[in-house]
Amino acid sequence: MIFSDKDIEFLGDCLRHVAEEEIMPRFRNAAAANVSEKTSSVDLVTQADLRSEAYLTAAIRERFPSALIVGEEAYEADRSVVPALADADLAFVIDPVDGTFNFAAGMPVFGTILAVTVRGETVAGIIHDPVLGDTVVSLKGAGAFQKRRNCEPVRLKVAEPLELGLMIGAMACSHMVEPDRSRVAGNMAKVKMTFAFNCSAYEYWMVSSGKLHFIGHPKLMPWDHLAGVLTHQEAGGHTAKFDGTPYRPGEISGGIISAPDKESWQMIRNEIVGYR
């Protein structure tokens, strides 16, 4: 399967379309957003999620009829699609509104994420910011680029390694269970500044452009991480699971850290996560 530049352009156009037609008209519009809970008061779904995923699924299926399509919302109905990513000849993984809690709360910190995998390897990733209109595109072996509205693409590069006390990072402690949650949250006091965006799209964007030195997550659902991991690696960074192994499509457990290089990754794993 050959995935071309024209295919990337097509996918980018699809993401911009759902941002303009399905997501932004419902942002800060409670009646149109129609927010409901999935598993808890912080695990939400909105009409923006559902309608965007439906549009993207239909558009991709029309162009690539034999491809596997894995959407975050569709996964609730058929959980077999995630393990199938490991062997699929061509697959598209969609998070229509990453950061749904932020979206529902009226905070402009959310994004749409799309990853392309070929036989268990991520070959392309797109992260789109519906509010700003910015898009990050990464291609396996070709780098990661940010395209702002009406501007030329800029190549992304991770931050230079620093000692722990000078680093800025984000760690998704709220998704951890005790005693890990308290231990990791306490260890984050060792760094210069800490953030919690509750949005993988923003976190990978920030760490891949050098605004953050590291990020970490205990949950590994593919729509949250495949595009971001590729982007970070193509920007020169090191990403691996807590146990040091690479993150692969189809995996949903193990925890993950992205840092400027392998040495920084090791330091974050040991000093922040406390993994031995």
C-alpha positions in Angstrom: 0.0 0.0 0.0 1.5 3.4 -1.1 0.3 6.3 0.9 0.9 9.5 -1.0 1.2 13.3 -0.4 -2.2 13.7 -2.0 -3.7 11.3 0.6 -2.2 13.5 3.4 -3.7 16.6 1.8 -7.1 14.8 1.6 -7.0 13.9 5.2 -6.0 17.4 6.2 -8.9 18.8 4.3 -11.2 16.4 6.1 -10.0 17.5 9.5 -10.4 21.1 8.6 -13.9 20.4 7.3 -15.1 18.8 10.5 -13.5 21.6 12.5 -15.4 24.2 10.6 -18.7 22.4 10.1 -19.1 20.1 13.1 -16.8 21.2 16.0 -16.6 25.0 16.2 -20.3 25.6 15.7 -20.9 23.5 18.9 -18.0 25.0 20.9 -19.5 27.1 23.8 -22.9 26.2 22.5 -24.4 23.9 25.1 -27.6 23.1 23.2 -25.8 22.2 20.0 -23.0 20.3 21.8 -25.4 18.0 23.7 -22.9 16.7 26.3 -23.4 13.4 27.9 -21.3 11.1 30.2 -19.8 7.8 29.1 -18.2 6.3 32.2 -17.9 9.3 34.6 -18.4 13.1 34.9 -15.0 13.6 33.3 -15.4 11.0 30.5 -17.7 12.8 28.1 -19.0 12.6 24.6 -20.7 15.4 22.6 -22.4 15.7 19.3 -19.2 17.2 18.0 -17.4 13.9 18.7 -20.1 11.8 17.2 -20.8 13.8 14.0 -17.1 14.5 13.4 -16.2 10.8 13.7 -19.1 9.8 11.5 -18.0 12.3 8.7 -14.4 11.3 8.9 -15.2 7.6 8.8 -17.4 7.9 5.8 -15.0 10.1 3.9 -12.0 7.8 4.6 -14.0 4.7 3.8 -15.1 6.1 0.4 -11.4 6.8 -0.6 -10.0 3.6 1.1 -12.8 1.1 1.1 -10.7 -1.9 2.3 -9.0 0.0 5.2 -9.6 -0.6 8.9 -11.0 2.5 10.6 -10.7 2.8 14.3 -12.6 5.7 15.9 -12.7 6.4 19.6 -16.5 6.5 19.8 -16.9 3.4 17.5 -14.6 1.4 19.8 -17.3 1.5 22.4 -19.4 -0.7 20.2 -16.6 -3.0 18.8 -13.5 -3.4 20.9 -11.9 -5.9 18.5 -10.8 -3.1 16.2 -7.8 -2.0 18.4 -6.0 -5.4 18.5 -6.6 -5.6 14.7 -4.3 -2.6 14.2 -1.2 -4.8 14.7 -1.7 -6.6 11.4 -4.0 -4.3 9.3 -2.6 -3.6 5.8 -3.9 0.0 6.1 -5.7 1.6 9.1 -6.9 5.0 10.1 -7.2 5.9 13.8 -9.5 8.8 14.7 -9.9 10.9 17.8 -12.6 13.4 16.6 -12.4 15.7 19.7 -9.4 15.0 21.9 -9.9 16.9 25.2 -13.7 16.6 25.2 -13.9 17.7 28.9 -12.1 20.9 27.9 -14.3 21.4 24.9 -17.5 20.9 27.0 -16.2 23.3 29.6 -15.6 26.0 27.0 -11.8 25.9 27.2 -10.1 26.2 23.8 -7.7 23.3 24.5 -8.8 20.4 22.3 -7.9 19.0 18.9 -8.6 16.4 16.3 -6.1 13.6 15.9 -5.7 11.1 13.0 -3.0 8.5 12.5 -2.3 6.2 9.6 -0.8 2.7 10.2 0.5 0.1 7.8 1.0 -3.4 9.1 1.6 -2.3 12.6 3.7 0.8 12.0 2.5 4.4 12.2 3.4 6.1 8.9 1.6 9.4 9.2 -0.1 11.6 11.8 -2.2 14.7 11.7 -3.1 16.9 14.7 -5.4 19.8 14.0 -6.4 22.7 16.3 -10.0 23.7 15.4 -9.7 27.0 17.3 -6.5 28.3 15.8 -6.7 26.5 12.5 -3.1 25.2 13.0 -2.2 21.7 11.8 0.8 19.4 12.6 1.7 16.8 10.1 4.3 14.0 10.6 5.4 11.5 8.1 7.6 8.5 8.9 11.2 9.3 7.9 10.3 12.8 6.6 10.0 14.9 9.7 7.2 16.8 11.6 5.8 20.2 10.5 3.5 22.8 11.9 1.3 24.7 9.4 -0.3 27.8 10.7 -3.1 29.5 8.9 -1.6 31.5 5.9 2.0 30.6 6.9 4.6 28.4 5.5 5.2 25.0 7.3 7.8 25.1 10.1 9.7 22.0 11.0 9.3 20.9 14.6 12.2 20.2 16.9 12.1 18.9 20.5 13.7 20.9 23.4 17.4 20.5 24.3 18.0 18.1 27.3 18.3 19.8 30.7 18.8 18.7 34.2 15.5 17.7 35.9 15.1 20.8 38.0 15.1 23.0 34.9 12.6 20.9 32.9 8.9 21.8 32.1 6.6 18.8 31.8 3.1 17.4 31.8 2.2 14.1 33.5 -1.3 12.7 33.4 -1.4 11.9 37.1 -5.2 12.1 37.3 -5.5 8.9 35.2 -3.3 6.9 37.5 -4.4 4.8 40.4 -3.0 4.9 44.0 -0.3 4.7 45.1 1.1 5.7 41.7 -1.1 8.8 41.5 0.2 10.4 44.7 3.8 9.3 44.2 4.0 10.7 40.6 2.2 13.9 41.5 4.6 14.5 44.4 7.6 13.8 42.2 6.5 16.4 39.7 7.6 19.0 42.4 11.2 18.2 41.3 10.7 20.0 37.9 10.7 23.7 37.2 7.1 23.9 36.0 4.3 21.3 35.5 1.1 21.3 33.3 -1.9 19.2 32.9 -3.8 19.9 29.7 -6.1 16.9 29.8 -5.5 16.8 26.0 -3.0 14.6 24.2 -3.3 16.7 21.1 -1.9 19.7 22.9 0.6 17.8 24.9 2.2 16.1 21.9 2.1 19.4 20.0 3.9 21.2 22.9 6.5 18.5 23.5 7.3 18.1 19.8 7.8 21.8 19.3 10.1 22.2 22.4 7.7 24.1 24.6 7.6 21.1 27.0 10.6 18.9 27.8 8.5 15.8 28.6 5.0 14.3 28.8 3.8 11.1 30.3 0.5 9.1 30.2 -0.5 5.8 31.9 -3.3 5.1 29.4 -2.4 4.1 25.9 -5.5 4.2 23.7 -4.2 4.4 20.1 -6.3 7.5 19.1 -4.6 9.5 21.8 -1.0 8.5 21.1 -0.2 7.1 17.6 0.0 10.4 15.8 1.6 12.2 18.7 4.3 9.5 19.2 5.3 9.7 15.5 5.3 13.5 15.6 7.6 13.5 18.6 10.0 11.0 17.2 10.1 12.8 13.8 10.9 16.0 15.8 14.0 14.3 17.2 12.6 13.0 20.5 12.6 9.7 22.3 9.3 8.0 23.2 8.9 4.6 24.9 6.7 2.8 27.3 7.5 2.7 31.0 9.3 -0.6 30.5 11.5 0.8 27.7 9.9 -0.9 24.8 8.5 1.0 21.8 4.8 1.8 21.6 3.1 -0.2 18.9 -0.4 0.1 17.3 -2.9 -2.1 19.1 -1.3 -1.8 22.6 -3.5 -0.2 25.3 -1.4 -0.7 28.5 2.0 0.0 29.9 2.3 3.8 30.3 4.4 6.0 28.0 6.9 8.9 28.3 8.2 11.3 25.6 11.4 13.2 26.3 14.2 15.0 24.4 16.5 11.9 24.3 16.9 8.5 25.8 18.9 9.8 28.8 16.2 12.3 29.6 13.6 9.6 29.2 15.4 7.4 31.6 15.7 10.2 34.2 11.9 11.0 34.0 11.0 7.3 34.3 13.2 6.9 37.4 12.8 10.2 39.1 9.2 11.1 38.3 7.4 7.9 37.5 9.5 5.9 40.0 9.7 2.9 37.7 12.5 0.4 38.6 
